């Protein structure tokens, strides 16, 4: 199971790399056309925004780990394992409740948005915003796992400033 999860994580990172490359090339094309040819084109700006949206939500869903998430490290590092477990349970249950309650309405809205598309590339908004549904599903699975682990007695790792990273 761990081998499959590691393989899937690498493929999710591959998607991030592809999105970043597309965004960078579109950005360069936009600069060349605007400043060298004095002919601004809109589709490059739209593609940059679309790839940025997918990059952020895809990365948060499948690449950024729980220990790389933003938290109040001063408070989190100052408490013991038991308090960190309680904080993980409260936070996890709160997020599960909020995302769980919002999921049906968000899914309805995303499917409703098939009636509109982007201005230049004509990407339907339901396809464009479907990444948010992947994000919510991944968050729900992640926090079920974290809450169950905390209830079973496994405290989240204490903050180690020598292991801090940028996330993505």
N, CA, C and O atoms as a DFTB+ gen file, in Angstrom:
672 C
 N C O
     1  1       0.822      -1.201       0.000
     2  2       0.000       0.000       0.000
     3  2       0.868       1.268       0.000
     4  3       0.565       2.234      -0.700
     5  1       1.944       1.253       0.790
     6  2       2.828       2.415       0.858
     7  2       3.512       2.658      -0.485
     8  3       3.748       3.803      -0.871
     9  1       3.827       1.574      -1.191
    10  2       4.460       1.690      -2.506
    11  2       3.517       2.339      -3.517
    12  3       3.935       3.171      -4.323
    13  1       2.255       1.956      -3.466
    14  2       1.250       2.538      -4.363
    15  2       1.039       4.013      -4.032
    16  3       0.950       4.849      -4.931
    17  1       0.960       4.330      -2.741
    18  2       0.779       5.721      -2.324
    19  2       1.964       6.585      -2.764
    20  3       1.773       7.717      -3.209
    21  1       3.179       6.061      -2.642
    22  2       4.366       6.814      -3.074
    23  2       4.339       7.029      -4.586
    24  3       4.700       8.104      -5.065
    25  1       3.918       6.019      -5.334
    26  2       3.824       6.155      -6.790
    27  2       2.784       7.212      -7.166
    28  3       3.030       8.046      -8.037
    29  1       1.625       7.174      -6.508
    30  2       0.577       8.156      -6.778
    31  2       1.034       9.573      -6.417
    32  3       0.722      10.531      -7.125
    33  1       1.761       9.697      -5.333
    34  2       2.269      11.014      -4.932
    35  2       3.237      11.560      -5.988
    36  3       3.198      12.746      -6.315
    37  1       4.100      10.694      -6.516
    38  2       5.022      11.138      -7.574
    39  2       4.261      11.557      -8.824
    40  3       4.650      12.517      -9.490
    41  1       3.188      10.857      -9.150
    42  2       2.384      11.252     -10.323
    43  2       1.690      12.582     -10.064
    44  3       1.561      13.393     -10.981
    45  1       1.242      12.823      -8.838
    46  2       0.629      14.114      -8.500
    47  2       1.672      15.221      -8.621
    48  3       1.358      16.323      -9.072
    49  1       2.903      14.937      -8.225
    50  2       3.980      15.910      -8.401
    51  2       4.267      16.143      -9.882
    52  3       4.588      17.262     -10.282
    53  1       4.154      15.096     -10.695
    54  2       4.333      15.258     -12.146
    55  2       3.290      16.207     -12.723
    56  3       3.600      17.024     -13.590
    57  1       2.058      16.100     -12.243
    58  2       1.003      17.011     -12.697
    59  2       1.359      18.444     -12.318
    60  3       1.170      19.364     -13.114
    61  1       1.875      18.635     -11.102
    62  2       2.290      19.971     -10.649
    63  2       3.387      20.522     -11.571
    64  3       3.345      21.687     -11.966
    65  1       4.347      19.692     -11.902
    66  2       5.441      20.126     -12.779
    67  2       4.892      20.520     -14.145
    68  3       5.290      21.545     -14.700
    69  1       3.991      19.723     -14.687
    70  2       3.394      20.030     -15.985
    71  2       2.621      21.349     -15.936
    72  3       2.743      22.175     -16.840
    73  1       1.832      21.544     -14.891
    74  2       1.073      22.786     -14.752
    75  2       1.999      23.991     -14.635
    76  3       1.749      25.036     -15.237
    77  1       3.055      23.843     -13.869
    78  2       4.011      24.943     -13.709
    79  2       4.703      25.255     -15.035
    80  3       4.922      26.422     -15.359
    81  1       5.045      24.228     -15.797
    82  2       5.689      24.442     -17.099
    83  2       4.743      25.150     -18.065
    84  3       5.152      26.077     -18.765
    85  1       3.486      24.720     -18.109
    86  2       2.503      25.365     -18.986
    87  2       2.307      26.821     -18.582
    88  3       2.239      27.706     -19.435
    89  1       2.216      27.063     -17.283
    90  2       2.025      28.424     -16.802
    91  2       3.232      29.291     -17.172
    92  3       3.062      30.437     -17.588
    93  1       4.427      28.766     -17.028
    94  2       5.635      29.529     -17.335
    95  2       5.723      29.853     -18.831
    96  3       6.041      30.981     -19.206
    97  1       5.442      28.864     -19.677
    98  2       5.494      29.094     -21.127
    99  2       4.439      30.127     -21.541
   100  3       4.720      31.015     -22.345
   101  1       3.228      30.008     -20.992
   102  2       2.178      30.988     -21.313
   103  2       2.586      32.381     -20.860
   104  3       2.324      33.366     -21.551
   105  1       3.218      32.462     -19.715
   106  2       3.693      33.752     -19.206
   107  2       4.746      34.348     -20.138
   108  3       4.705      35.541     -20.439
   109  1       5.685      33.524     -20.595
   110  2       6.708      34.005     -21.519
   111  2       6.106      34.449     -22.847
   112  3       6.506      35.477     -23.394
   113  1       5.160      33.693     -23.365
   114  2       4.486      34.076     -24.615
   115  2       3.777      35.412     -24.430
   116  3       3.810      36.271     -25.312
   117  1       3.141      35.577     -23.284
   118  2       2.443      36.832     -22.996
   119  2       3.423      38.011     -22.995
   120  3       3.109      39.065     -23.547
   121  1       4.581      37.855     -22.397
   122  2       5.580      38.921     -22.355
   123  2       6.083      39.239     -23.760
   124  3       6.186      40.406     -24.138
   125  1       6.395      38.204     -24.528
   126  2       6.919      38.413     -25.885
   127  2       5.901      39.156     -26.744
   128  3       6.246      40.137     -27.401
   129  1       4.659      38.699     -26.743
   130  2       3.656      39.342     -27.584
   131  2       3.329      40.758     -27.136
   132  3       3.103      41.637     -27.967
   133  1       3.301      40.982     -25.828
   134  2       2.949      42.308     -25.333
   135  2       4.065      43.313     -25.523
   136  3       3.811      44.426     -25.982
   137  1       5.295      42.955     -25.186
   138  2       6.370      43.935     -25.160
   139  2       7.252      43.935     -26.413
   140  3       7.855      44.959     -26.735
   141  1       7.336      42.828     -27.110
   142  2       8.138      42.815     -28.336
   143  2       7.307      43.136     -29.574
   144  3       7.749      43.860     -30.466
   145  1       6.092      42.582     -29.612
   146  2       5.244      42.784     -30.795
   147  2       4.157      43.835     -30.587
   148  3       3.422      44.168     -31.516
   149  1       4.059      44.357     -29.356
   150  2       3.018      45.324     -29.008
   151  2       1.627      44.809     -29.401
   152  3       0.790      45.547     -29.922
   153  1       1.417      43.519     -29.133
   154  2       0.163      42.864     -29.491
   155  2      -0.267      41.963     -28.322
   156  3      -0.020      40.757     -28.335
   157  1      -0.912      42.563     -27.314
   158  2      -1.306      41.751     -26.161
   159  2      -2.352      40.701     -26.547
   160  3      -3.282      40.977     -27.305
   161  1      -2.180      39.518     -26.017
   162  2      -3.124      38.428     -26.278
   163  2      -3.713      37.969     -24.953
   164  3      -3.011      37.872     -23.946
   165  1      -4.996      37.691     -24.966
   166  2      -5.698      37.373     -23.730
   167  2      -5.627      35.931     -23.291
   168  3      -5.700      35.642     -22.097
   169  1      -5.484      35.015     -24.243
   170  2      -5.543      33.608     -23.862
   171  2      -4.380      33.202     -22.971
   172  3      -4.516      32.273     -22.175
   173  1      -3.229      33.880     -23.086
   174  2      -2.096      33.530     -22.233
   175  2      -2.369      33.910     -20.776
   176  3      -2.019      33.168     -19.858
   177  1      -2.986      35.047     -20.578
   178  2      -3.347      35.459     -19.222
   179  2      -4.367      34.493     -18.629
   180  3      -4.261      34.097     -17.468
   181  1      -5.342      34.126     -19.429
   182  2      -6.369      33.187     -18.961
   183  2      -5.752      31.828     -18.637
   184  3      -6.093      31.224     -17.620
   185  1      -4.854      31.344     -19.485
   186  2      -4.200      30.062     -19.239
   187  2      -3.343      30.108     -17.981
   188  3      -3.283      29.132     -17.233
   189  1      -2.687      31.223     -17.746
   190  2      -1.876      31.377     -16.537
   191  2      -2.742      31.294     -15.283
   192  3      -2.369      30.636     -14.312
   193  1      -3.879      31.949     -15.301
   194  2      -4.783      31.922     -14.149
   195  2      -5.352      30.519     -13.934
   196  3      -5.434      30.047     -12.800
   197  1      -5.739      29.862     -15.008
   198  2      -6.305      28.505     -14.910
   199  2      -5.263      27.532     -14.358
   200  3      -5.560      26.745     -13.459
   201  1      -4.050      27.586     -14.894
   202  2      -3.023      26.669     -14.394
   203  2      -2.633      26.992     -12.958
   204  3      -2.327      26.082     -12.188
   205  1      -2.637      28.275     -12.580
   206  2      -2.346      28.630     -11.186
   207  2      -3.414      28.062     -10.254
   208  3      -3.088      27.514      -9.200
   209  1      -4.688      28.189     -10.634
   210  2      -5.773      27.649      -9.825
   211  2      -5.619      26.144      -9.631
   212  3      -5.708      25.643      -8.510
   213  1      -5.391      25.436     -10.718
   214  2      -5.216      23.987     -10.636
   215  2      -3.958      23.629      -9.852
   216  3      -3.969      22.676      -9.074
   217  1      -2.887      24.371     -10.042
   218  2      -1.640      24.094      -9.338
   219  2      -1.818      24.209      -7.828
   220  3      -1.377      23.335      -7.082
   221  1      -2.450      25.266      -7.383
   222  2      -2.630      25.483      -5.942
   223  2      -3.533      24.419      -5.328
   224  3      -3.182      23.822      -4.311
   225  1      -4.684      24.179      -5.933
   226  2      -5.621      23.227      -5.336
   227  2      -5.158      21.783      -5.483
   228  3      -5.320      20.989      -4.557
   229  1      -4.589      21.433      -6.619
   230  2      -4.056      20.075      -6.812
   231  2      -2.904      19.826      -5.834
   232  3      -2.819      18.766      -5.215
   233  1      -2.023      20.816      -5.708
   234  2      -0.908      20.675      -4.781
   235  2      -1.356      20.549      -3.340
   236  3      -0.828      19.722      -2.597
   237  1      -2.321      21.355      -2.934
   238  2      -2.836      21.282      -1.564
   239  2      -3.535      19.957      -1.312
   240  3      -3.504      19.444      -0.193
   241  1      -4.158      19.403      -2.329
   242  2      -4.890      18.145      -2.166
   243  2      -3.959      16.936      -2.136
   244  3      -4.137      16.046      -1.304
   245  1      -2.979      16.888      -3.022
   246  2      -2.243      15.647      -3.230
   247  2      -0.738      15.711      -2.996
   248  3      -0.089      14.666      -2.958
   249  1      -0.166      16.894      -2.839
   250  2       1.287      16.978      -2.710
   251  2       1.707      17.461      -1.327
   252  3       2.586      16.860      -0.710
   253  1       1.101      18.527      -0.832
   254  2       1.464      19.071       0.477
   255  2       1.028      18.092       1.564
   256  3      -0.123      17.656       1.601
   257  1       1.961      17.759       2.442
   258  2       1.644      16.824       3.529
   259  2       1.057      17.582       4.725
   260  3       1.079      18.811       4.777
   261  1       0.546      16.829       5.658
   262  2      -0.090      17.423       6.837
   263  2       0.900      18.256       7.636
   264  3       0.540      19.322       8.136
   265  1       2.124      17.801       7.766
   266  2       3.096      18.563       8.559
   267  2       3.594      19.802       7.833
   268  3       4.241      20.649       8.448
   269  1       3.309      19.931       6.535
   270  2       3.692      21.125       5.785
   271  2       2.587      22.174       5.756
   272  3       2.776      23.264       5.217
   273  1       1.439      21.847       6.333
   274  2       0.339      22.799       6.356
   275  2       0.648      23.937       7.323
   276  3       1.455      23.794       8.242
   277  1      -0.003      25.054       7.097
   278  2       0.206      26.228       7.945
   279  2      -0.528      26.020       9.264
   280  3      -1.688      25.609       9.286
   281  1       0.151      26.305      10.341
   282  2      -0.470      26.241      11.667
   283  2       0.235      27.218      12.588
   284  3       1.279      27.770      12.241
   285  1      -0.331      27.426      13.746
   286  2       0.271      28.314      14.729
   287  2       1.364      27.542      15.468
   288  3       1.127      26.968      16.531
   289  1       2.553      27.540      14.891
   290  2       3.635      26.710      15.403
   291  2       4.075      27.090      16.810
   292  3       4.509      26.228      17.574
   293  1       3.969      28.371      17.162
   294  2       4.379      28.768      18.508
   295  2       3.526      28.070      19.560
   296  3       4.043      27.592      20.570
   297  1       2.239      28.014      19.322
   298  2       1.334      27.343      20.255
   299  2       1.492      25.836      20.140
   300  3       1.584      25.135      21.148
   301  1       1.522      25.346      18.921
   302  2       1.581      23.914      18.657
   303  2       2.851      23.293      19.228
   304  3       2.806      22.192      19.776
   305  1       3.976      23.981      19.107
   306  2       5.244      23.447      19.595
   307  2       5.359      23.538      21.114
   308  3       6.142      22.809      21.723
   309  1       4.585      24.425      21.724
   310  2       4.697      24.631      23.161
   311  2       3.892      23.635      23.989
   312  3       4.067      23.569      25.206
   313  1       3.022      22.867      23.360
   314  2       2.161      21.952      24.106
   315  2       2.666      20.518      23.964
   316  3       3.459      20.202      23.077
   317  1       2.187      19.671      24.856
   318  2       2.588      18.268      24.850
   319  2       1.789      17.434      23.855
   320  3       0.911      17.933      23.151
   321  1       2.125      16.151      23.823
   322  2       1.475      15.232      22.882
   323  2      -0.040      15.150      23.090
   324  3      -0.800      15.157      22.122
   325  1      -0.471      15.073      24.327
   326  2      -1.913      14.947      24.611
   327  2      -2.678      16.168      24.101
   328  3      -3.731      16.030      23.478
   329  1      -2.148      17.353      24.366
   330  2      -2.808      18.582      23.913
   331  2      -2.790      18.669      22.395
   332  3      -3.768      19.109      21.789
   333  1      -1.676      18.251      21.763
   334  2      -1.630      18.238      20.296
   335  2      -2.656      17.273      19.722
   336  3      -3.254      17.548      18.682
   337  1      -2.863      16.147      20.392
   338  2      -3.901      15.197      19.947
   339  2      -5.279      15.832      20.032
   340  3      -6.083      15.706      19.109
   341  1      -5.553      16.514      21.135
   342  2      -6.844      17.184      21.304
   343  2      -7.017      18.275      20.248
   344  3      -8.087      18.410      19.655
   345  1      -5.958      19.051      20.019
   346  2      -6.025      20.089      18.991
   347  2      -6.284      19.470      17.611
   348  3      -7.058      20.011      16.821
   349  1      -5.643      18.350      17.328
   350  2      -5.839      17.673      16.035
   351  2      -7.270      17.168      15.897
   352  3      -7.859      17.265      14.821
   353  1      -7.829      16.633      16.969
   354  2      -9.204      16.124      16.924
   355  2     -10.193      17.271      16.725
   356  3     -11.083      17.182      15.879
   357  1     -10.042      18.341      17.495
   358  2     -10.957      19.485      17.381
   359  2     -10.854      20.124      15.997
   360  3     -11.867      20.392      15.350
   361  1      -9.631      20.363      15.556
   362  2      -9.432      20.959      14.233
   363  2      -9.966      20.046      13.139
   364  3     -10.667      20.493      12.232
   365  1      -9.631      18.772      13.232
   366  2     -10.068      17.815      12.222
   367  2     -11.576      17.696      12.150
   368  3     -12.146      17.707      11.058
   369  1     -12.229      17.582      13.291
   370  2     -13.698      17.477      13.298
   371  2     -14.344      18.759      12.772
   372  3     -15.351      18.712      12.066
   373  1     -13.756      19.901      13.123
   374  2     -14.288      21.175      12.619
   375  2     -14.188      21.246      11.097
   376  3     -15.153      21.609      10.424
   377  1     -13.029      20.902      10.562
   378  2     -12.852      20.939       9.115
   379  2     -13.708      19.896       8.411
   380  3     -14.260      20.160       7.343
   381  1     -13.819      18.714       9.004
   382  2     -14.695      17.695       8.417
   383  2     -16.141      18.184       8.368
   384  3     -16.845      17.970       7.380
   385  1     -16.573      18.837       9.434
   386  2     -17.931      19.372       9.454
   387  2     -18.141      20.460       8.412
   388  3     -19.124      20.438       7.672
   389  1     -17.213      21.414       8.356
   390  2     -17.352      22.528       7.413
   391  2     -17.288      22.067       5.957
   392  3     -18.148      22.421       5.150
   393  1     -16.275      21.283       5.630
   394  2     -16.165      20.794       4.252
   395  2     -17.288      19.814       3.923
   396  3     -17.813      19.818       2.809
   397  1     -17.652      18.979       4.886
   398  2     -18.735      18.022       4.648
   399  2     -20.076      18.692       4.394
   400  3     -20.832      18.274       3.517
   401  1     -20.363      19.728       5.160
   402  2     -21.617      20.469       4.971
   403  2     -21.624      21.202       3.638
   404  3     -22.651      21.267       2.963
   405  1     -20.472      21.755       3.261
   406  2     -20.416      22.550       2.028
   407  2     -20.328      21.708       0.765
   408  3     -20.650      22.197      -0.317
   409  1     -19.901      20.459       0.874
   410  2     -19.642      19.646      -0.316
   411  2     -20.849      19.496      -1.247
   412  3     -20.681      19.680      -2.453
   413  1     -22.052      19.174      -0.767
   414  2     -23.175      19.044      -1.706
   415  2     -23.478      20.344      -2.462
   416  3     -23.737      20.317      -3.665
   417  1     -23.446      21.470      -1.762
   418  2     -23.721      22.747      -2.420
   419  2     -22.630      23.089      -3.433
   420  3     -22.922      23.597      -4.516
   421  1     -21.388      22.815      -3.086
   422  2     -20.280      23.081      -3.999
   423  2     -20.384      22.196      -5.231
   424  3     -20.178      22.664      -6.351
   425  1     -20.700      20.931      -5.035
   426  2     -20.853      20.012      -6.174
   427  2     -21.997      20.468      -7.083
   428  3     -21.871      20.428      -8.307
   429  1     -23.106      20.899      -6.490
   430  2     -24.218      21.418      -7.297
   431  2     -23.785      22.649      -8.092
   432  3     -24.116      22.780      -9.270
   433  1     -23.057      23.534      -7.456
   434  2     -22.633      24.758      -8.131
   435  2     -21.661      24.449      -9.272
   436  3     -21.771      25.004     -10.365
   437  1     -20.708      23.556      -8.998
   438  2     -19.730      23.203     -10.032
   439  2     -20.442      22.581     -11.233
   440  3     -20.138      22.935     -12.372
   441  1     -21.372      21.672     -11.004
   442  2     -22.085      21.059     -12.131
   443  2     -22.984      22.067     -12.838
   444  3     -23.174      21.979     -14.051
   445  1     -23.537      23.019     -12.100
   446  2     -24.355      24.065     -12.717
   447  2     -23.532      24.940     -13.654
   448  3     -24.049      25.433     -14.656
   449  1     -22.264      25.135     -13.338
   450  2     -21.415      26.045     -14.104
   451  2     -21.068      25.530     -15.496
   452  3     -20.308      26.176     -16.218
   453  1     -21.614      24.376     -15.887
   454  2     -21.369      23.889     -17.245
   455  2     -21.996      24.808     -18.296
   456  3     -21.702      24.682     -19.485
   457  1     -22.854      25.723     -17.864
   458  2     -23.530      26.620     -18.799
   459  2     -22.642      27.774     -19.244
   460  3     -22.982      28.482     -20.191
   461  1     -21.498      27.977     -18.568
   462  2     -20.603      29.066     -18.923
   463  2     -19.217      28.518     -19.229
   464  3     -18.845      27.431     -18.787
   465  1     -18.462      29.298     -19.996
   466  2     -17.083      28.915     -20.287
   467  2     -16.202      30.159     -20.252
   468  3     -16.690      31.289     -20.243
   469  1     -14.900      29.923     -20.232
   470  2     -13.967      31.038     -20.167
   471  2     -13.992      31.832     -21.470
   472  3     -14.422      31.323     -22.505
   473  1     -13.536      33.063     -21.417
   474  2     -13.662      33.988     -22.546
   475  2     -12.820      33.593     -23.751
   476  3     -13.310      33.630     -24.879
   477  1     -11.573      33.219     -23.536
   478  2     -10.674      32.967     -24.658
   479  2     -10.555      31.488     -25.008
   480  3     -10.700      31.111     -26.170
   481  1     -10.294      30.655     -24.015
   482  2     -10.027      29.248     -24.276
   483  2     -11.292      28.393     -24.333
   484  3     -11.235      27.227     -24.723
   485  1     -12.421      28.961     -23.951
   486  2     -13.717      28.272     -23.977
   487  2     -13.713      26.986     -23.142
   488  3     -14.312      25.981     -23.522
   489  1     -13.026      27.044     -21.998
   490  2     -13.041      25.929     -21.054
   491  2     -14.310      26.061     -20.224
   492  3     -14.558      27.105     -19.621
   493  1     -15.111      25.003     -20.194
   494  2     -16.331      25.066     -19.387
   495  2     -15.955      25.218     -17.913
   496  3     -15.015      24.589     -17.428
   497  1     -16.709      26.066     -17.213
   498  2     -16.395      26.334     -15.815
   499  2     -16.567      25.105     -14.924
   500  3     -15.895      25.002     -13.898
   501  1     -17.442      24.179     -15.285
   502  2     -17.562      22.977     -14.465
   503  2     -16.277      22.148     -14.522
   504  3     -15.874      21.559     -13.519
   505  1     -15.640      22.102     -15.680
   506  2     -14.363      21.391     -15.796
   507  2     -13.268      22.175     -15.073
   508  3     -12.446      21.597     -14.362
   509  1     -13.264      23.475     -15.260
   510  2     -12.265      24.327     -14.635
   511  2     -12.303      24.219     -13.107
   512  3     -11.261      24.078     -12.467
   513  1     -13.487      24.285     -12.534
   514  2     -13.625      24.273     -11.078
   515  2     -13.749      22.875     -10.482
   516  3     -13.865      22.742      -9.264
   517  1     -13.726      21.844     -11.297
   518  2     -13.814      20.480     -10.775
   519  2     -12.621      20.149      -9.874
   520  3     -12.730      19.266      -9.023
   521  1     -11.511      20.820     -10.037
   522  2     -10.357      20.579      -9.187
   523  2     -10.696      20.846      -7.724
   524  3     -10.116      20.229      -6.830
   525  1     -11.633      21.762      -7.475
   526  2     -12.020      22.029      -6.083
   527  2     -12.684      20.809      -5.458
   528  3     -12.522      20.560      -4.264
   529  1     -13.423      20.054      -6.245
   530  2     -14.048      18.831      -5.722
   531  2     -12.980      17.800      -5.354
   532  3     -13.108      17.120      -4.336
   533  1     -11.924      17.676      -6.171
   534  2     -10.803      16.798      -5.825
   535  2     -10.156      17.268      -4.528
   536  3      -9.826      16.460      -3.659
   537  1      -9.980      18.575      -4.405
   538  2      -9.383      19.157      -3.211
   539  2     -10.207      18.827      -1.967
   540  3      -9.660      18.383      -0.958
   541  1     -11.517      19.044      -2.040
   542  2     -12.379      18.782      -0.878
   543  2     -12.372      17.304      -0.529
   544  3     -12.298      16.950       0.648
   545  1     -12.447      16.439      -1.523
   546  2     -12.414      14.999      -1.252
   547  2     -11.106      14.603      -0.572
   548  3     -11.115      13.823       0.381
   549  1      -9.990      15.131      -1.050
   550  2      -8.695      14.818      -0.439
   551  2      -8.604      15.352       0.989
   552  3      -8.062      14.681       1.867
   553  1      -9.126      16.544       1.222
   554  2      -9.113      17.117       2.576
   555  2      -9.963      16.253       3.512
   556  3      -9.555      15.975       4.639
   557  1     -11.124      15.836       3.056
   558  2     -11.986      14.995       3.892
   559  2     -11.294      13.680       4.252
   560  3     -11.322      13.268       5.412
   561  1     -10.682      13.026       3.284
   562  2      -9.975      11.762       3.550
   563  2      -8.803      12.006       4.498
   564  3      -8.596      11.247       5.445
   565  1      -8.035      13.071       4.240
   566  2      -6.878      13.375       5.087
   567  2      -7.296      13.600       6.533
   568  3      -6.650      13.083       7.445
   569  1      -8.369      14.363       6.762
   570  2      -8.744      14.682       8.133
   571  2      -9.487      13.550       8.826
   572  3      -9.451      13.465      10.054
   573  1     -10.147      12.693       8.094
   574  2     -10.680      11.466       8.718
   575  2      -9.507      10.648       9.242
   576  3      -9.530      10.165      10.374
   577  1      -8.485      10.499       8.408
   578  2      -7.297       9.750       8.800
   579  2      -6.623      10.378      10.022
   580  3      -6.247       9.662      10.950
   581  1      -6.466      11.694      10.037
   582  2      -5.804      12.369      11.149
   583  2      -6.607      12.275      12.446
   584  3      -6.042      12.069      13.520
   585  1      -7.929      12.429      12.338
   586  2      -8.770      12.345      13.536
   587  2      -8.741      10.928      14.100
   588  3      -8.602      10.746      15.310
   589  1      -8.868       9.937      13.244
   590  2      -8.830       8.543      13.709
   591  2      -7.478       8.241      14.349
   592  3      -7.418       7.595      15.396
   593  1      -6.405       8.699      13.735
   594  2      -5.065       8.487      14.314
   595  2      -4.939       9.156      15.669
   596  3      -4.383       8.573      16.600
   597  1      -5.452      10.381      15.790
   598  2      -5.370      11.097      17.073
   599  2      -6.223      10.412      18.136
   600  3      -5.814      10.333      19.294
   601  1      -7.396       9.917      17.763
   602  2      -8.257       9.213      18.731
   603  2      -7.590       7.923      19.193
   604  3      -7.716       7.536      20.355
   605  1      -6.890       7.267      18.298
   606  2      -6.187       6.021      18.639
   607  2      -4.932       6.257      19.461
   608  3      -4.296       5.298      19.899
   609  1      -4.561       7.515      19.682
   610  2      -3.441       7.815      20.563
   611  2      -2.187       8.310      19.882
   612  3      -1.187       8.559      20.556
   613  1      -2.202       8.462      18.570
   614  2      -1.013       8.945      17.863
   615  2      -1.093      10.464      17.754
   616  3      -1.939      11.011      17.046
   617  1      -0.196      11.127      18.469
   618  2      -0.173      12.591      18.429
   619  2       0.507      13.047      17.150
   620  3       1.452      12.410      16.683
   621  1       0.029      14.152      16.580
   622  2       0.741      14.714      15.429
   623  2       2.161      15.079      15.831
   624  3       2.422      15.428      16.982
   625  1       3.062      14.997      14.886
   626  2       4.470      15.285      15.173
   627  2       4.640      16.709      15.677
   628  3       3.995      17.638      15.192
   629  1       5.512      16.863      16.651
   630  2       5.831      18.199      17.154
   631  2       6.572      18.961      16.065
   632  3       7.253      18.368      15.228
   633  1       6.433      20.264      16.086
   634  2       7.089      21.087      15.077
   635  2       8.604      21.033      15.265
   636  3       9.113      21.222      16.370
   637  1       9.299      20.778      14.187
   638  2      10.745      20.776      14.184
   639  2      11.215      21.841      13.200
   640  3      11.112      21.640      11.990
   641  1      11.735      22.978      13.693
   642  2      12.111      24.072      12.786
   643  2      13.213      23.693      11.809
   644  3      13.365      24.339      10.773
   645  1      13.981      22.660      12.119
   646  2      15.033      22.251      11.176
   647  2      14.474      21.492       9.992
   648  3      15.178      21.288       9.003
   649  1      13.221      21.067      10.070
   650  2      12.588      20.314       8.981
   651  2      11.561      21.124       8.235
   652  3      10.855      20.577       7.389
   653  1      11.447      22.418       8.516
   654  2      10.448      23.262       7.872
   655  2      10.723      23.361       6.381
   656  3      11.874      23.399       5.947
   657  1       9.642      23.403       5.602
   658  2       9.793      23.537       4.152
   659  2       8.758      24.523       3.641
   660  3       7.932      25.028       4.402
   661  1       8.812      24.786       2.360
   662  2       7.900      25.754       1.768
   663  2       6.565      25.126       1.409
   664  3       5.643      25.847       1.028
   665  1       6.426      23.821       1.515
   666  2       5.181      23.157       1.136
   667  2       5.316      22.516      -0.211
   668  3       5.596      21.321      -0.303
   669  1       5.127      23.270      -1.249
   670  2       5.189      22.692      -2.601
   671  2       6.581      22.879      -3.153
   672  3       6.859      22.468      -4.280
